[in-house]
């Protein structure tokens, strides 16, 4: 499996995004293909990650129809369509089947659509339907960070529980619980 990691410091963005090609992919670095499409004013996806929140902006700068697929944590199950078992005849995905369809965004002509999702582990996106097979890209996997949950009770802070929070010590953790209890009343 190929992968590339992009890390931003927690202080500047509190993000971590890993772009990887699933083992079943044909062996191209598909985020590079998406980036190349963006730079050449072709269909592409802009990806913004904030913790477990992922915003996908699907962009079609052409006059032709393009259809993107995306999945959140492996859901939904793929569904067959008329093209599923047809082989892609050219471009970076040449020789692969068009494959199953998942959640889709279809843009007919110039425009964009934004989809915001919450994921526990990952979001995947690909472009494998449209006018120009040379512009397709296979699955890009975006791994998300687990959101840090605030402790609900003082007991959640004890016995090292504070270490699973963003607090510096047990006392700060307990003080946060007390403050949250006061503001709730």
C-alpha positions as CSV (number, residue, x, y, z in Angstrom):
1,X,0.0,0.0,0.0
2,X,1.3,3.4,-0.9
3,X,0.7,6.3,1.4
4,X,1.7,9.9,2.0
5,X,1.2,11.7,5.2
6,X,0.5,15.4,5.7
7,X,1.0,16.6,9.3
8,X,0.1,20.0,10.5
9,X,1.1,21.1,14.0
10,X,-1.7,20.7,16.6
11,X,-1.2,24.4,17.5
12,X,-1.8,25.6,14.0
13,X,-4.6,23.4,12.8
14,X,-5.3,20.5,15.2
15,X,-5.6,18.3,12.1
16,X,-4.0,15.1,10.9
17,X,-4.7,13.8,7.4
18,X,-3.3,10.7,5.9
19,X,-3.8,10.0,2.2
20,X,-3.5,6.4,1.3
21,X,-4.4,4.1,-1.6
22,X,-6.2,1.0,-0.5
23,X,-4.5,-2.3,-1.2
24,X,-7.1,-3.0,-3.9
25,X,-6.2,0.1,-5.9
26,X,-4.2,-0.1,-9.1
27,X,-1.0,1.4,-7.8
28,X,-1.1,5.1,-8.6
29,X,-0.8,8.0,-6.1
30,X,-4.3,9.1,-6.4
31,X,-4.1,12.3,-4.3
32,X,-1.5,13.4,-6.8
33,X,-4.0,12.7,-9.6
34,X,-6.6,14.8,-7.7
35,X,-4.1,17.6,-7.2
36,X,-3.1,17.4,-10.9
37,X,-6.8,17.7,-11.9
38,X,-7.2,20.8,-9.6
39,X,-4.1,22.5,-11.1
40,X,-5.3,21.7,-14.7
41,X,-8.8,23.0,-14.0
42,X,-10.3,19.5,-14.2
43,X,-12.8,17.8,-11.9
44,X,-11.4,17.4,-8.4
45,X,-12.2,17.3,-4.7
46,X,-11.1,19.8,-2.1
47,X,-10.7,18.2,1.3
48,X,-10.9,19.9,4.6
49,X,-10.4,17.9,7.8
50,X,-11.1,19.1,11.4
51,X,-10.9,16.3,13.9
52,X,-13.6,13.8,12.9
53,X,-15.3,16.3,10.6
54,X,-14.6,16.1,6.9
55,X,-15.8,18.6,4.3
56,X,-15.6,17.4,0.7
57,X,-16.1,20.1,-2.0
58,X,-16.7,18.3,-5.3
59,X,-15.7,20.7,-8.2
60,X,-16.5,20.4,-11.9
61,X,-15.0,23.2,-13.9
62,X,-16.0,21.6,-17.3
63,X,-19.2,21.5,-19.4
64,X,-19.4,17.7,-19.0
65,X,-21.0,15.5,-16.4
66,X,-18.8,13.9,-13.7
67,X,-19.8,11.6,-10.9
68,X,-17.8,11.1,-7.7
69,X,-18.2,8.4,-5.1
70,X,-17.5,8.7,-1.4
71,X,-17.8,6.4,1.7
72,X,-17.7,7.2,5.4
73,X,-16.3,4.4,7.6
74,X,-16.9,1.9,4.8
75,X,-20.6,2.7,4.5
76,X,-22.8,2.3,2.5
77,X,-22.3,-1.0,0.8
78,X,-21.6,-0.6,-2.8
79,X,-24.4,-1.0,-5.4
80,X,-24.0,-2.3,-9.0
81,X,-25.1,-0.2,-12.0
82,X,-24.8,-0.7,-15.7
83,X,-21.1,0.2,-15.7
84,X,-20.0,-1.8,-12.6
85,X,-18.4,-4.7,-14.5
86,X,-17.3,-2.7,-17.6
87,X,-13.6,-2.2,-17.9
88,X,-12.0,1.3,-17.9
89,X,-10.2,1.5,-21.3
90,X,-7.6,4.2,-20.7
91,X,-6.0,6.5,-18.2
92,X,-4.6,5.8,-14.7
93,X,-7.4,3.2,-13.9
94,X,-7.0,1.4,-17.2
95,X,-7.9,-2.3,-16.9
96,X,-9.9,-1.9,-13.7
97,X,-13.7,-2.3,-13.7
98,X,-15.7,0.9,-13.1
99,X,-16.8,-0.8,-9.9
100,X,-19.7,-0.5,-7.5
101,X,-21.3,2.9,-6.7
102,X,-21.5,4.3,-3.2
103,X,-22.7,7.7,-2.0
104,X,-22.5,9.8,-5.1
105,X,-22.2,13.4,-6.1
106,X,-22.9,14.1,-9.8
107,X,-22.2,17.5,-11.3
108,X,-23.7,18.1,-14.8
109,X,-21.7,21.0,-16.2
110,X,-19.7,23.6,-14.4
111,X,-20.4,23.9,-10.7
112,X,-19.6,22.5,-7.2
113,X,-21.3,20.7,-4.3
114,X,-20.1,20.5,-0.7
115,X,-20.8,17.5,1.5
116,X,-19.9,17.6,5.2
117,X,-19.6,14.3,7.1
118,X,-18.6,13.0,10.5
119,X,-16.4,9.9,10.5
120,X,-15.1,7.6,13.2
121,X,-12.1,6.3,11.2
122,X,-12.0,7.4,7.6
123,X,-13.6,8.9,4.5
124,X,-12.8,7.7,1.0
125,X,-13.4,9.5,-2.3
126,X,-12.8,8.7,-5.9
127,X,-13.6,9.9,-9.5
128,X,-14.4,7.0,-11.8
129,X,-17.3,8.2,-13.9
130,X,-17.2,11.0,-16.5
131,X,-16.3,12.1,-19.9
132,X,-12.5,11.7,-19.8
133,X,-11.1,8.5,-18.3
134,X,-7.6,10.0,-18.3
135,X,-8.8,12.3,-15.5
136,X,-10.1,9.6,-13.2
137,X,-8.5,8.9,-9.8
138,X,-8.9,5.9,-7.5
139,X,-9.8,6.0,-3.8
140,X,-8.2,8.6,-1.7
141,X,-8.5,7.7,2.0
142,X,-8.7,10.4,4.6
143,X,-8.1,9.2,8.2
144,X,-9.7,11.3,10.9
145,X,-8.7,12.1,14.5
146,X,-10.9,10.9,17.3
147,X,-12.5,13.8,19.0
148,X,-11.4,14.4,22.6
149,X,-14.3,13.9,24.9
150,X,-14.7,16.0,28.0
151,X,-15.0,14.1,31.2
152,X,-18.6,14.0,32.5
153,X,-17.8,13.3,36.2
154,X,-15.0,13.8,38.7
155,X,-14.5,10.1,38.7
156,X,-13.7,10.2,35.0
157,X,-10.7,12.3,35.9
158,X,-9.4,9.9,38.6
159,X,-7.1,6.9,38.2
160,X,-5.3,8.5,35.3
161,X,-8.5,9.2,33.4
162,X,-7.4,12.9,33.0
163,X,-4.6,11.7,30.7
164,X,-7.3,10.9,28.1
165,X,-8.4,14.5,28.0
166,X,-6.7,17.7,27.0
167,X,-6.1,18.7,30.7
168,X,-2.6,19.0,32.1
169,X,-3.4,17.2,35.4
170,X,-6.1,15.6,37.5
171,X,-6.9,18.8,39.3
172,X,-7.4,20.8,36.1
173,X,-9.7,18.0,34.9
174,X,-11.8,18.0,38.0
175,X,-12.0,21.8,38.0
176,X,-13.4,21.6,34.4
177,X,-16.1,19.1,35.5
178,X,-17.1,21.3,38.3
179,X,-17.3,24.4,36.0
180,X,-19.4,22.4,33.5
181,X,-21.8,21.3,36.2
182,X,-22.2,24.9,37.5
183,X,-22.9,26.2,34.0
184,X,-25.5,23.5,33.4
185,X,-27.6,24.6,36.3
